[in-house]
């Protein structure tokens, strides 16, 4: 199934593939190329080699799965599905997505999110969560259109790199809704 070539709404050709350890330098370059505003709400500093090493360890332990998108030899998006193998949340995955600004509103975010949901189904996960600040309206709208539902609003829960507090939205998608039976 991968690598897979897809055509976006703007007729741009993009390749999708699961991250391997060999992709770490190019992924690090991708994150370092993003404007600071795009990095404000990330959980860790993804512009360091140490963060890439943690991601490689997550892939090797199968705790995380990254789907990358590339265009003209460079990475333009990273979508991650992270899961726990123990504890009360082992049936839940968490999705994180970052897309280059030039490729937003092209259908890429929706496409790779659907691929991650398919991966969650393959892994037997029951539910996939996303977290974002309330000001990320276009992302919230996209997830709503994909069938995610609002589960919580946490007041002043996220603090950006400048110390500003933001409300955090938690949304969920139940994988049982992903592959609905077709009526004949």
N, C-alpha and C positions, 0 to 999 in steps of 0.2 A: 504494500500500500504506500510506503514511503521509500524514496522521496516522491513527492507528488507535485505536479505543476498545475496551478490554477490561474484563471483569468479573472481579474477584479473588474468592478463596475466601470473603471476608467480604461479598460482594455489593456492594463498592464499585466504582464506575466510574472508570477511569483512562484517560488518553489518552497514547499513545506517539508520539513524533516525533523525527526526527534534529535535532540541535542546529544552529542557524544563528548567525551573529554577533549577531543581534538577541536571542538567548536569554542572552547573557553576563551582563547585569545580574541577571536572575532566578536564574541558576545561582549567581552570586556570593552572592546573598541566601540561597539554599538552603544553601550551604556555611557561611556565617556563622551560620546558625540551628542548626547541629548542635552537640551537646555536645562539649567538648574531647576526651573519650574516643574519639569517632568519628573524630577527626582525628589521633590519635597516630601512626598508621603510614603516613600518606600520604607520597608521595615529595617533595611540595612543599607550600608554604603556599597552599592553594587559596582562602584567604580574602582574597586580594589581587587588585586589577585586573590586575596584571602576569601572574598565572597565567592569567586568563581570556583575555588577549591572546595568550599562547602557544598556548592551546587553539584560538582562532580561526585563528591561523596554521597550526596542524596540520590543521584542517578544510579550510582553503582550499588547502593543499598536498596534501590527500588522504592524509596520513600517519596521521591519526586520524579516527575516526568515533564520535560520541557519540550514544547513544540516551537521550532524556530521557523521564521519566514525570511526569505532572502530575495533580493532583487539586484541584478547586475553585479553579482559577486559580493554583496554586503548584506549583513543581517539587518532587517528592518522591523522585526517584531519578535517578542519572546512571550510565550504563554506557558504558565507553569501549573501543574496539578500536583499538590502536595498532600500526603496522607500519613496517618499514624498507623503502626502495625499492632498497637496495644492500647489498652485503656478504653474509656467509655466513648471515645470519638473515632474508633477505628473504622467505622462505617461511613465516615464523612471525609470528603476531600475539600481542599481549599484551592480556588483558582485565582491566579494573579496574571495580569496581562499588561504589557507595555508595547505600544506601537509608535513608530516614528511618525512625527506630525505630518509629514508629506503623504502618508498612507492612511490617515484617518478619513473617515467618511467615504472609503472606497469599497467597503464590504469586508475588508480583511479582518477586522476585529470580530465580526459576527462569524465569519468562516472558521477562524482558528478556535474561537470559543466553542463552536459546534464540534470541532475535532476533539477538543479536550473533554467535552461531555461524552462523546463516543468512547474515549479512553476510560473515563470514569465508569461507564456501563461495563466495558470489558474487564475492568478491575473489580467489579462487583460492589462498587460503592453505592450507597443508598441515597446520598445527598451531597451536593456540591455547594459550598458557600463562597461568597465574594464579600469583600469589605472595601468601602470607599467613603470619602468625605462627601457631605451633602452638596458641596459645590461642584462635584464632578457629574453634572446633570446629563451630559450626553452619554456617559458610561452607564448611569442609572437607567436612562431611557432604553439603551441597547439591551441591557440585561432584562428589563421588563418585557421588551418585545420577544426575547428568547424564552420567556416563561418563568424567569426568576421571580420570587415573591419577597416582599419586605418582611423581615423577621424582627428586626430591632433597630432602634435609633438610640445611640449612646451619646449623651450630651457631653461636650468638651472632652471627648475620649482620645482624639488624635492630636498630637502636637507636631507641627511641621518643624523643619530644620531652623526656622527663625523664631521658634518658641510660641507661635500662634496656635491657640486651641481651636479645634474644629469638631463639629458633630460627626459621628461615624454611622454610616448606614450599613447594616448587615442584611444581605439578601441570600436566598437559598433556591436551589433547583433540585427537585426530587427526580432521580434518574428514572423512576418508573414511568415518567411522562415523556422520556426521550424517544422511545421507539413505540409509538402507538400502533396497535394492529390496524391494518387497512381493511376497509369493508369491501366486500366483493359483490 
